[in-house]
Amino acid sequence: MAAQQRHEIAEATQIASARRSIGELARGLGFNETIAGELAIVVTECGTNLLKHAGSGELLVRPLMDAGERYGIEILCVDSGPGIHDLYRCFEDGYTTAGSPGNGMGAIRRLSGELDIWSMPQQGTVMRVVCWNRAAAPVAADPAAPARVTYGVVNLPLRTETVSGDAWSCSAGDNGFTVLVADGLGHGPLANVAAVEAARVLGSHGDAPLERIMEIANEALRPTRGAAVGIARMPTLASTASASGAKVAFTGIGNIAASVWTESSHRHLVSHSGIVGHGARRVQQFDVPYPPSALVVLHSDGIGSRWDLARYPGLSARHPALVAAVLYRDFSRGRDDVTVFVARAAGGA
């Protein structure tokens, strides 16, 4: 549930600062010199592209760990520039619209372990790049292996704070994939303590009924200033969702918004008023259908509620982290901590 580093890129010196900071993170995750050097090139090219093509933007960075216990670094490259008119050609070496050699996007593709991008003319660009500290170990395909939900998150503090008053955690178990988002009362370190305490509850009680998880969180947060908490549980496999009449279950107290989004519907889930840890008296679970390929979205009130992914053609089919990045970019209120969590069942889209 690590929060992101946020690197604003509006001039060349900020690229160097981001490269140093991300390099320190890479060394802490066991990146060798060769892979750390490749990561530095990726960071430089991402930052340079922001300046050349959009004038400015942000790099949002967080550590990852996969099922094989590899460590990685995810970089979300976010801008509100003119967008890319030809996504396929932009990865060809020599293709440029800025008078440069045109090798930057090709280098990012070659040096990254994972890459996804969304862009539309006049709607900016968001790109997700992941670099791993080592190659994945070869494993035999196991048809009995559990399906893995794909998810992405943006978790950032208010710009005047050093730690986020929001926190999140997720858990995959026999009952499905469960996510908890918490917004500690206020901002800063005390809000962070409350939110993190709520997120920790899921680590030891991820398979419990949602109402029970909320009750445990309510007890755990009594010594803190309290938090708004939303907990959702969704199916792990999209291909069985329609056949089994799968549902998304949700229970919430306070201002954590949750919804299930498809191109044809947008279902909101209901939270009750109150503060977890202080006066949260009513806990109730609500269920809505989970159509195949639907996105489950939870966010704190640092994000406005009047968003509609239909405004962004093709975005809902991309990696959920890109969806989270666009919602952050276009709907952040700018006066609060921000968390956006977006998930899709395995096999969807």
C-alpha positions in Angstrom: 0.0 0.0 0.0 2.9 2.3 -0.7 2.1 5.9 -1.6 3.7 7.4 -4.7 6.5 9.8 -5.1 5.3 12.8 -7.1 7.8 14.5 -9.4 6.6 17.6 -11.2 8.4 18.1 -14.4 8.3 21.7 -15.8 12.1 22.2 -16.4 15.1 20.1 -17.2 16.6 20.3 -13.6 13.5 18.5 -12.3 14.2 15.5 -14.5 17.6 15.2 -12.9 16.1 15.4 -9.4 13.5 12.7 -10.3 16.2 10.5 -11.7 18.3 10.7 -8.5 15.3 10.1 -6.2 14.0 7.1 -8.3 17.6 5.8 -8.5 17.7 5.7 -4.6 14.5 3.8 -4.6 15.9 1.3 -7.1 19.0 0.7 -5.1 16.9 0.0 -2.0 14.9 -2.6 -4.0 18.0 -4.5 -5.1 18.4 -3.2 -8.7 21.9 -3.9 -10.0 23.9 -1.2 -11.7 22.9 -2.3 -15.2 19.2 -2.4 -14.5 19.4 0.8 -12.5 21.1 2.5 -15.4 18.4 1.3 -17.8 15.8 2.7 -15.3 17.6 6.1 -15.3 17.3 6.2 -19.1 13.6 5.5 -18.9 13.1 8.3 -16.3 15.1 10.7 -18.5 13.1 9.9 -21.6 9.8 10.1 -19.8 10.7 13.5 -18.4 12.1 14.8 -21.7 8.9 13.7 -23.5 6.8 15.7 -21.0 8.8 18.8 -21.6 9.0 18.5 -25.4 5.5 17.5 -26.2 3.3 18.7 -23.3 5.4 21.5 -21.8 5.0 20.0 -18.3 3.6 17.0 -16.5 4.2 14.6 -13.6 5.9 11.4 -12.8 4.1 9.3 -10.2 6.3 6.5 -8.8 5.8 3.6 -6.5 7.5 0.2 -5.7 5.9 -3.1 -6.7 6.3 -6.7 -5.8 5.0 -9.5 -8.0 4.0 -13.1 -7.1 7.6 -14.3 -7.8 8.9 -11.9 -5.1 10.5 -9.7 -7.7 10.6 -6.0 -6.9 9.8 -3.3 -9.5 9.2 0.4 -9.9 6.1 1.7 -11.6 6.2 5.1 -13.3 3.0 6.8 -14.3 3.8 9.6 -16.8 0.9 12.1 -16.8 0.3 15.2 -18.9 -2.5 17.4 -20.2 -0.8 18.2 -23.5 -2.0 18.0 -27.1 -2.0 14.2 -27.1 -0.4 11.7 -29.5 -2.0 11.5 -32.9 -0.4 8.2 -33.9 0.4 5.9 -31.0 1.8 3.1 -33.1 4.3 5.3 -35.0 5.5 7.1 -31.9 7.4 3.9 -30.9 9.2 3.7 -34.2 12.8 4.9 -33.9 13.2 8.1 -35.9 9.6 9.2 -35.7 9.3 12.6 -34.1 7.0 15.6 -34.0 9.4 17.8 -32.0 12.5 17.9 -34.3 14.4 15.4 -32.0 16.1 12.2 -33.1 12.8 10.3 -32.2 14.4 7.4 -30.3 12.9 8.2 -26.9 9.7 6.1 -26.9 11.5 3.2 -28.6 14.1 3.2 -25.8 11.3 3.2 -23.2 9.7 0.2 -24.8 13.0 -1.7 -25.1 14.1 -1.0 -21.5 10.9 -1.5 -19.6 9.4 -4.8 -18.4 5.8 -3.5 -18.8 4.4 -0.7 -20.9 0.9 0.7 -21.5 -0.2 4.0 -22.8 -3.4 6.0 -23.6 -3.7 9.2 -25.5 -6.1 11.2 -27.5 -5.8 14.4 -29.4 -6.4 17.4 -27.1 -6.9 15.0 -24.1 -3.3 14.5 -23.1 -1.3 11.3 -22.5 -0.9 8.9 -19.6 1.7 6.1 -19.8 2.6 3.3 -17.4 6.1 1.9 -17.3 7.4 -0.8 -15.0 11.0 -1.8 -14.6 11.8 -5.0 -12.5 15.0 -5.7 -10.5 15.4 -9.0 -12.3 13.8 -11.1 -15.0 10.8 -13.3 -14.1 11.7 -16.9 -13.3 10.4 -19.4 -15.9 7.5 -21.3 -14.5 5.3 -24.0 -15.9 1.7 -22.9 -16.6 -0.5 -24.0 -13.8 -4.2 -24.2 -14.7 -5.1 -24.4 -11.0 -3.2 -21.1 -10.2 -5.6 -18.5 -8.9 -6.7 -15.7 -11.2 -5.2 -12.3 -10.5 -7.2 -9.1 -10.5 -5.5 -6.3 -12.4 -5.5 -3.0 -10.4 -3.9 0.4 -10.3 -3.8 3.2 -7.8 -2.8 6.8 -7.3 -2.2 7.7 -3.6 -0.7 11.2 -3.0 -0.6 13.6 -0.1 -2.0 17.2 -0.1 0.8 19.2 -1.8 1.7 21.0 1.5 2.1 17.7 3.4 4.9 15.1 3.4 2.7 12.0 4.1 -0.7 11.1 2.9 -3.8 11.1 5.1 -5.2 8.4 2.8 -4.2 4.8 2.7 -5.3 1.6 0.9 -4.7 -2.1 1.0 -6.0 -5.2 -1.0 -6.3 -8.9 -0.4 -7.0 -11.8 -2.7 -8.7 -14.8 -1.0 -11.2 -17.6 -1.4 -14.1 -15.1 -1.2 -12.8 -12.8 -4.0 -10.6 -9.8 -4.3 -11.1 -7.2 -1.5 -9.9 -3.6 -1.4 -10.0 -1.1 1.5 -9.5 2.7 1.1 -9.3 4.9 4.1 -9.2 8.7 4.5 -7.9 9.8 7.9 -9.7 12.8 9.4 -7.8 15.9 8.4 -4.3 15.9 6.9 -0.7 15.1 7.8 0.9 12.6 10.2 -2.1 12.0 12.5 -4.5 11.4 9.6 -1.9 9.1 8.1 -1.7 7.0 11.4 -5.5 6.6 11.3 -5.7 5.6 7.6 -2.7 3.2 7.8 -4.2 1.5 10.9 -7.4 0.9 8.9 -5.5 -0.4 5.9 -3.6 -2.9 8.2 -6.9 -4.5 9.3 -7.4 -6.0 5.8 -4.0 -7.8 6.0 -5.1 -10.0 8.8 -8.9 -10.2 8.1 -9.1 -10.1 4.3 -11.4 -13.1 4.0 -13.8 -12.0 6.7 -17.3 -10.7 5.9 -17.1 -7.0 4.9 -19.3 -5.9 7.8 -17.0 -7.7 10.2 -13.9 -6.1 8.7 -15.5 -2.7 9.3 -16.3 -3.6 12.9 -12.7 -4.6 13.5 -11.5 -1.4 11.9 -13.8 0.6 14.1 -12.2 -0.9 17.2 -8.7 -0.5 15.8 -9.2 3.2 15.1 -10.5 4.2 18.5 -7.1 5.4 19.7 -6.7 7.5 16.5 -8.6 10.5 15.2 -10.6 8.2 13.0 -11.2 7.8 9.3 -13.7 7.4 6.5 -13.4 3.8 5.2 -14.8 2.0 2.2 -14.4 -1.8 1.6 -15.3 -3.5 -1.7 -15.1 -7.2 -2.7 -15.3 -8.3 -6.3 -14.9 -11.5 -8.3 -11.4 -12.5 -9.4 -12.3 -13.9 -12.8 -14.4 -12.0 -15.4 -15.2 -15.1 -17.6 -17.3 -16.6 -14.8 -18.9 -13.3 -13.6 -21.9 -13.4 -15.9 -22.5 -17.1 -15.6 -22.5 -17.0 -11.8 -24.4 -13.8 -11.3 -21.4 -12.3 -9.7 -21.7 -9.3 -7.4 -19.6 -6.5 -6.1 -20.2 -6.1 -2.4 -19.4 -2.8 -0.6 -19.7 -1.4 2.8 -18.6 2.2 3.6 -18.7 4.7 6.4 -17.8 8.3 5.5 -16.8 9.9 2.2 -15.2 7.0 0.3 -16.9 6.8 -3.1 -17.3 3.5 -4.9 -18.8 2.5 -8.2 -18.9 -0.2 -10.8 -18.3 1.2 -14.3 -19.0 -0.2 -17.8 -19.5 1.5 -21.1 -23.2 1.1 -20.7 -23.7 1.6 -17.0 -22.3 3.4 -13.9 -23.6 2.0 -10.6 -22.8 3.9 -7.4 -22.5 2.1 -4.1 -23.8 3.6 -0.9 -21.8 4.7 2.2 -23.3 5.6 5.6 -22.3 8.7 7.4 -20.0 8.6 10.4 -16.3 8.3 11.3 -14.7 4.9 11.8 -13.3 4.8 15.3 -15.6 7.5 16.6 -19.4 7.1 16.3 -19.6 4.6 13.4 -22.9 3.0 14.5 -24.4 1.6 11.3 -22.5 -0.9 9.1 -24.4 -2.3 6.1 -23.3 -4.2 3.0 -24.7 -3.4 -0.5 -24.4 -5.6 -3.5 -24.6 -4.7 -7.2 -24.0 -6.9 -10.3 -20.5 -7.3 -11.7 -20.6 -7.4 -15.5 -17.6 -9.0 -17.3 -14.9 -6.4 -17.9 -16.4 -3.9 -15.5 -14.1 -1.6 -13.6 -14.5 -1.2 -9.8 -13.5 2.3 -8.7 -13.0 3.6 -5.1 -11.7 7.0 -4.3 -11.4 9.4 -1.4 -13.0 12.9 -1.5 -9.8 14.4 -2.9 -11.4 13.4 -6.2 -14.6 15.0 -7.5 -17.5 12.8 -8.1 -18.7 14.1 -11.5 -16.4 11.9 -13.7 -17.4 9.8 -16.6 -15.0 7.5 -18.4 -17.1 7.7 -21.6 -15.3 11.0 -22.2 -12.1 9.1 -22.8 -12.5 6.7 -25.7 -10.6 3.5 -25.2 -9.3 4.3 -21.7 -11.4 1.8 -19.8 -9.7 -1.1 -21.8 -6.2 0.0 -20.8 -4.4 -0.9 -17.5 -6.4 0.3 -14.5 -3.5 2.4 -13.4 -4.0 4.6 -16.5 -7.6 5.0 -15.5 -6.6 6.0 -12.0 -4.1 8.5 -13.4 -6.6 10.2 -15.6 -9.1 10.5 -12.8 -6.4 12.1 -10.6 -5.3 14.4 -13.4 -8.7 15.7 -14.3 -10.7 15.5 -11.2 -8.4 16.1 -8.2 -9.8 18.9 -6.0 -6.3 20.1 -5.2 -7.1 20.8 -1.5 -7.0 17.3 -0.1 -5.1 14.0 0.0 -5.9 11.8 -3.0 -6.5 8.1 -3.5 -8.0 6.5 -6.6 -8.1 2.7 -6.8 -9.3 1.0 -10.0 -9.6 -2.8 -10.5 -10.7 -5.2 -13.2 -11.2 -9.0 -12.8 -8.8 -11.2 -14.5 -9.7 -12.0 -18.1 -11.7 -8.8 -18.6 -11.1 -6.3 -21.4 
